[in-house]
C-alpha cells in the first residue's frame, strides 16, 4: 500500500497539527508509519449511489482514513423522506398497532438502490432486510429502548452496506458493531453518554489494518441494550471514536464547504470560517449553527484532536478547522448565530443584592417545576431568567409566576415570549476594545430593541435577546458591521 501525497486540505491540517504539537497515534502499514484519521459522513453524503461513489473516492484518496462513521441515508431530493424519518413512521405504526410492511419495504429499497451499481455480497442485503423485518417483533411493553432500537437500524444497516461497497471497490474494510468496538454508554434513552472507562476498549482497535466502518448515532449500555445519543448523534460517535483511537484528525464530511460566519439564508454569500476554536464553535453551535453538533465537540476537545468540517461534494476545499487555539486573532469576530423559541422571566426587587440566597431560592422554584434555564443575566436590583419556551404551557406558566410572586415577593414580575437570542462570537474580542459598542450601535441603527444583554467574563461571546421578528435584520447588520 502506498501512502499518497498530501492534498492542499491535508497540508492545511498538517500545518495546524504541527502548530498544536499534536503527534497523534501512528499506524504501521507495509512498513510505513502513518497517522490515523476518523472520518464521518452525514446522511446527505450517503443518500444515493452517486453520493456513495464520492464517499468511496474520498476514503480511497487517503490511506490515513482508517475509521469511517456513517449516518443513515438522507434525502435524495428536498421533497424526499430520509430513512430516519421513515423509521420514526415505523415506531408510530407499531405504537398504533398498525402494519409496517410497506414502510419497511420503502426503507429496504433505499439500500437496494444504493447497492445496485456495486457488487455487494447478497448476504448483506439479506441481513439488512432481516434486521428491518425484525422491527415488527420488538417488544414495546417495559422496553425503554424501543424507540432507540428502531432509530439505530438506519445507521446500522448503512454501515454494513458501506463496508460491503468498499470491499467491492478493492479496499480491506469491514463493518464493526459499536458494542464490539467498545462504545458503551449510560442507560439514558435518546440521551446516552459515553462511559469514560471504555475508551481504552476502543483504543484496542487503533492498529487495525482493516478500514473499520462504524454506525453512528448509538452505543450499547452495559446491559447490552441499544441506546442512542441526542440529536446529531453520528457526530458524537465520530468524536468518541477519534478520542478512543487517539486519532490525529477527525474529518466530518457534510454538504457544505465548511462553517459559515452567518446563516447563508440570512446573509448573501457569507464568509467561510477557515479556523475556529472549540470554545467559539460551541458558542455558535449552541446558538443555532447546525453543521456540527455541540455535544460532539467535547470528546475531541478533551483529547486535543483537531476537527475539520468538509464538503463531500467538494472535497478539495480546505473546509473549517476546529482547534484548541487559533493562530490568527486579527478578526475579533468569527461568526454570528441566532436561535428562536425563548422566553424571559424578569423580576425586580429593591436591595435584592443584599438577600443571601436570593438566586438560589428562584432556582429551587425552577427545580420544583422541572424547568431548565439557559441564562441568568442580573443587576443590583433585577434579574432575568432565559428559558426555552417549549417547556411552558399556559397552565404551567401561571403556576410558576404565582409561586415566584408568593415566595420571592418581587416589586415587578413579568414574562416575555417570542424572543430570539443573537450571539456574536470571537476570542479576538477580548483583545480589542469596542466590540460591545459596535454591536449595540449596529442594532440601534436598525431600531432593534434589546431585551437582554449578556457577556461572559471570558469575552468569547456577546448575547442579545431581541424580538423574533427582528432576528434576520439583527444578523445582517451585525454581520456587515464585523465582516464588510
ZAMARGU-4260 file (C-alpha; in steps of 0.2 Angstrom, whole numbers, plus 5000, padded with zeros to 4 digits):
<rodrens>
0) 5000/5000/5000 | 5007/5017/4995 | 5005/5032/5006 | 4999/5046/4994 | 5005/5064/4993
5) 4995/5076/5003 | 4982/5087/4995 | 4980/5105/4999 | 4967/5102/5013 | 4979/5089/5021
10) 4993/5101/5021 | 4982/5114/5028 | 4978/5102/5043 | 4996/5096/5044 | 5002/5114/5047
15) 4990/5116/5062 | 4994/5099/5069 | 5012/5104/5070 | 5007/5120/5077 | 4997/5112/5091
20) 5012/5100/5094 | 5000/5085/5092 | 5008/5070/5085 | 4993/5058/5087 | 4993/5039/5086
25) 5003/5031/5072 | 4999/5015/5062 | 5011/5005/5053 | 5005/4999/5036 | 5018/4990/5024
30) 5032/4996/5035 | 5026/5014/5033 | 5020/5024/5049 | 5005/5035/5045 | 4993/5045/5056
35) 4976/5039/5059 | 4960/5049/5054 | 4942/5046/5059 | 4930/5051/5045 | 4912/5054/5047
40) 4899/5055/5033 | 4882/5063/5035 | 4865/5057/5028 | 4866/5069/5013 | 4883/5061/5008
45) 4876/5044/5008 | 4858/5047/5001 | 4861/5039/4984 | 4873/5028/4974 | 4881/5043/4966
50) 4884/5051/4983 | 4892/5035/4989 | 4903/5035/4974 | 4910/5051/4981 | 4912/5044/4998
55) 4922/5029/4991 | 4934/5041/4982 | 4937/5051/4997 | 4941/5036/5008 | 4952/5029/4994
60) 4961/5045/4991 | 4969/5045/5009 | 4976/5029/5017 | 4976/5038/5034 | 4957/5037/5034
65) 4955/5021/5044 | 4939/5023/5054 | 4923/5028/5044 | 4907/5033/5054 | 4891/5033/5044
70) 4874/5041/5046 | 4858/5033/5039 | 4854/5038/5021 | 4847/5056/5020 | 4836/5065/5007
75) 4839/5062/4989 | 4829/5077/4984 | 4822/5092/4995 | 4805/5083/4994 | 4811/5066/4999
80) 4810/5057/5016 | 4826/5052/5024 | 4827/5035/5031 | 4827/5041/5050 | 4810/5049/5047
85) 4804/5033/5039 | 4810/5023/5054 | 4800/5036/5065 | 4785/5031/5055 | 4788/5013/5059
90) 4789/5017/5078 | 4772/5027/5077 | 4764/5012/5067 | 4770/5000/5080 | 4763/5010/5094
95) 4746/5012/5085 | 4746/4993/5081 | 4746/4996/5063 | 4756/4986/5049 | 4774/4991/5045
100) 4777/4981/5030 | 4775/4995/5017 | 4787/5006/5027 | 4800/4993/5029 | 4799/4989/5010
105) 4802/5008/5007 | 4817/5008/5018 | 4824/4992/5011 | 4823/4999/4993 | 4833/5013/4998
110) 4848/5002/5002 | 4845/4991/4987 | 4846/5007/4976 | 4862/5012/4984 | 4869/4995/4982
115) 4864/4992/4964 | 4880/4999/4955 | 4891/4989/4966 | 4895/4970/4968 | 4888/4970/4986
120) 4888/4952/4993 | 4870/4946/4993 | 4871/4941/5011 | 4872/4959/5016 | 4856/4964/5008
125) 4848/4949/5015 | 4854/4954/5033 | 4848/4971/5030 | 4830/4965/5026 | 4830/4953/5040
130) 4835/4967/5053 | 4821/4978/5046 | 4808/4965/5046 | 4813/4960/5064 | 4807/4978/5069
135) 4789/4970/5069 | 4794/4959/5083 | 4802/4971/5095 | 4794/4971/5112 | 4785/4988/5117
140) 4780/4985/5134 | 4793/4988/5148 | 4805/4992/5134 | 4813/5010/5137 | 4824/5007/5122
145) 4810/5003/5110 | 4812/5019/5100 | 4831/5019/5101 | 4832/5001/5094 | 4821/5006/5079
150) 4831/5023/5075 | 4848/5014/5076 | 4843/5002/5062 | 4846/5016/5049 | 4864/5018/5053
155) 4867/5000/5057 | 4861/4994/5041 | 4870/5008/5031 | 4887/5004/5040 | 4885/4985/5034
160) 4881/4991/5016 | 4895/5004/5015 | 4908/4991/5021 | 4902/4979/5008 | 4904/4993/4995
165) 4921/4997/5000 | 4926/4979/4999 | 4918/4978/4981 | 4930/4993/4977 | 4945/4983/4982
170) 4948/4990/5000 | 4951/4980/5015 | 4936/4985/5025 | 4923/4978/5037 | 4908/4983/5047
175) 4910/4983/5066 | 4896/4984/5079 | 4898/4998/5092 | 4897/4985/5106 | 4911/4976/5099
180) 4921/4992/5096 | 4918/4997/5114 | 4905/5011/5113 | 4897/5008/5130 | 4885/5021/5136
185) 4874/5027/5150 | 4857/5020/5151 | 4848/5036/5145 | 4837/5033/5131 | 4839/5046/5117
190) 4852/5055/5128 | 4866/5042/5130 | 4883/5047/5136 | 4899/5038/5133 | 4906/5029/5149
195) 4924/5036/5150 | 4932/5019/5156 | 4928/5011/5139 | 4938/5022/5129 | 4953/5010/5132
200) 4942/4996/5124 | 4940/5007/5108 | 4959/5010/5108 | 4962/4991/5106 | 4956/4994/5088
205) 4968/5008/5085 | 4980/4997/5075 | 4968/4988/5064 | 4974/4985/5047 | 4956/4985/5040
210) 4946/5000/5037 | 4933/4999/5051 | 4915/5005/5046 | 4905/5010/5061 | 4887/5015/5063
215) 4884/5032/5071 | 4871/5038/5082 | 4871/5024/5095 | 4880/5014/5108 | 4876/5000/5120
220) 4873/5000/5138 | 4882/4989/5150 | 4867/4978/5150 | 4868/4976/5131 | 4853/4987/5126
225) 4855/4999/5111 | 4854/5017/5117 | 4855/5032/5105 | 4864/5049/5108 | 4854/5065/5107
230) 4852/5075/5090 | 4867/5075/5079 | 4872/5058/5086 | 4883/5052/5072 | 4894/5067/5075
235) 4895/5062/5093 | 4900/5044/5088 | 4914/5051/5076 | 4921/5061/5091 | 4921/5046/5103
240) 4930/5035/5090 | 4943/5049/5087 | 4946/5050/5105 | 4946/5032/5108 | 4959/5028/5095
245) 4969/5044/5098 | 4967/5049/5080 | 4977/5063/5073 | 4962/5071/5064 | 4943/5070/5064
250) 4936/5074/5047 | 4917/5077/5047 | 4910/5077/5029 | 4894/5086/5026 | 4886/5095/5011
255) 4893/5112/5014 | 4911/5119/5012 | 4913/5122/5030 | 4906/5133/5043 | 4899/5150/5038
260) 4901/5166/5048 | 4882/5168/5047 | 4867/5159/5041 | 4868/5159/5021 | 4849/5161/5021
265) 4850/5177/5030 | 4866/5184/5023 | 4871/5183/5004 | 4887/5173/5002 | 4894/5174/5020
270) 4912/5171/5023 | 4918/5153/5026 | 4927/5152/5043 | 4944/5144/5040 | 4949/5142/5058
275) 4939/5142/5074 | 4942/5136/5092 | 4932/5123/5101 | 4925/5137/5113 | 4920/5148/5098
280) 4912/5133/5089 | 4902/5128/5105 | 4895/5145/5107 | 4890/5145/5088 | 4883/5128/5089
285) 4873/5132/5104 | 4866/5147/5096 | 4859/5138/5081 | 4874/5133/5069 | 4868/5116/5064
290) 4883/5110/5054 | 4891/5102/5069 | 4883/5096/5085 | 4889/5105/5100 | 4890/5089/5111
295) 4901/5081/5098 | 4915/5094/5102 | 4919/5088/5120 | 4927/5071/5116 | 4938/5079/5103
300) 4942/5094/5114 | 4947/5083/5129 | 4959/5073/5118 | 4965/5088/5109 | 4961/5081/5092
305) 4958/5094/5078 | 4941/5093/5068 | 4939/5098/5050 | 4922/5101/5043 | 4922/5097/5024
310) 4911/5095/5009 | 4908/5078/5001 | 4903/5087/4985 | 4919/5097/4985 | 4932/5088/4995
315) 4947/5098/4989 | 4940/5113/4998 | 4950/5115/5014 | 4935/5117/5025 | 4934/5124/5043
320) 4947/5118/5055 | 4942/5117/5074 | 4956/5118/5086 | 4960/5122/5104 | 4969/5138/5099
325) 4968/5149/5084 | 4984/5155/5076 | 4975/5171/5069 | 4966/5183/5081 | 4966/5198/5070
330) 4947/5197/5067 | 4938/5200/5083 | 4923/5190/5077 | 4922/5173/5069 | 4904/5171/5067
335) 4886/5177/5071 | 4872/5165/5075 | 4854/5165/5082 | 4841/5154/5088 | 4822/5157/5092
340) 4810/5150/5104 | 4815/5158/5120 | 4805/5166/5134 | 4812/5178/5148 | 4805/5180/5166
345) 4810/5197/5173 | 4809/5201/5191 | 4815/5217/5201 | 4816/5219/5219 | 4824/5233/5229
350) 4840/5228/5238 | 4840/5211/5230 | 4859/5210/5231 | 4858/5210/5250 | 4847/5195/5252
355) 4858/5180/5254 | 4852/5165/5243 | 4841/5176/5233 | 4845/5167/5216 | 4846/5150/5224
360) 4828/5152/5230 | 4822/5156/5212 | 4832/5141/5205 | 4824/5130/5218 | 4807/5135/5211
365) 4813/5131/5194 | 4819/5114/5200 | 4802/5111/5208 | 4794/5114/5191 | 4807/5103/5182
370) 4812/5118/5171 | 4829/5121/5164 | 4836/5138/5162 | 4848/5145/5149 | 4855/5161/5155
375) 4853/5172/5171 | 4859/5190/5167 | 4857/5201/5183 | 4859/5218/5190 | 4859/5225/5208
380) 4840/5225/5209 | 4834/5215/5195 | 4837/5198/5187 | 4831/5189/5170 | 4829/5171/5168
385) 4830/5165/5150 | 4822/5148/5146 | 4816/5138/5131 | 4798/5142/5128 | 4793/5124/5123
390) 4795/5120/5142 | 4780/5131/5146 | 4761/5128/5144 | 4749/5141/5149 | 4744/5132/5165
395) 4762/5129/5170 | 4767/5147/5167 | 4753/5154/5178 | 4758/5142/5192 | 4776/5146/5190
400) 4773/5165/5191 | 4761/5163/5205 | 4774/5154/5215 | 4788/5166/5211 | 4777/5180/5217
405) 4772/5172/5233 | 4789/5166/5238 | 4800/5180/5231 | 4788/5194/5233 | 4796/5205/5219
410) 4792/5223/5216 | 4790/5219/5197 | 4787/5202/5188 | 4784/5199/5170 | 4787/5187/5156
415) 4791/5190/5138 | 4789/5177/5124 | 4794/5176/5106 | 4812/5180/5109 | 4827/5176/5099
420) 4845/5175/5105 | 4858/5183/5094 | 4876/5179/5098 | 4892/5187/5092 | 4906/5175/5094
425) 4925/5178/5093 | 4940/5175/5105 | 4948/5190/5097 | 4935/5202/5106 | 4945/5201/5122
430) 4960/5209/5114 | 4950/5223/5105 | 4941/5237/5113 | 4924/5242/5107 | 4916/5226/5101
435) 4901/5228/5113 | 4899/5246/5107 | 4900/5242/5089 | 4887/5228/5091 | 4874/5238/5101
440) 4877/5253/5088 | 4873/5241/5074 | 4857/5235/5082 | 4852/5253/5086 | 4855/5259/5068
445) 4840/5247/5063 | 4830/5252/5078 | 4831/5235/5085 | 4826/5235/5104 | 4837/5224/5115
450) 4828/5215/5129 | 4843/5207/5136 | 4862/5208/5135 | 4874/5195/5142 | 4893/5194/5140
455) 4903/5181/5150 | 4919/5186/5159 | 4928/5175/5146 | 4923/5188/5132 | 4921/5175/5119
460) 4903/5180/5115 | 4890/5194/5117 | 4872/5188/5118 | 4857/5199/5114 | 4839/5195/5117
465) 4828/5203/5104 | 4810/5200/5097 | 4809/5186/5085 | 4803/5197/5070 | 4819/5207/5071
470) 4831/5192/5071 | 4836/5192/5052 | 4839/5211/5052 | 4850/5209/5068 | 4860/5195/5060
475) 4863/5205/5044 | 4868/5221/5052 | 4880/5213/5064 | 4887/5203/5050 | 4891/5218/5039
480) 4897/5228/5054 | 4911/5215/5058 | 4914/5207/5040 | 4911/5220/5027
</rodrens>
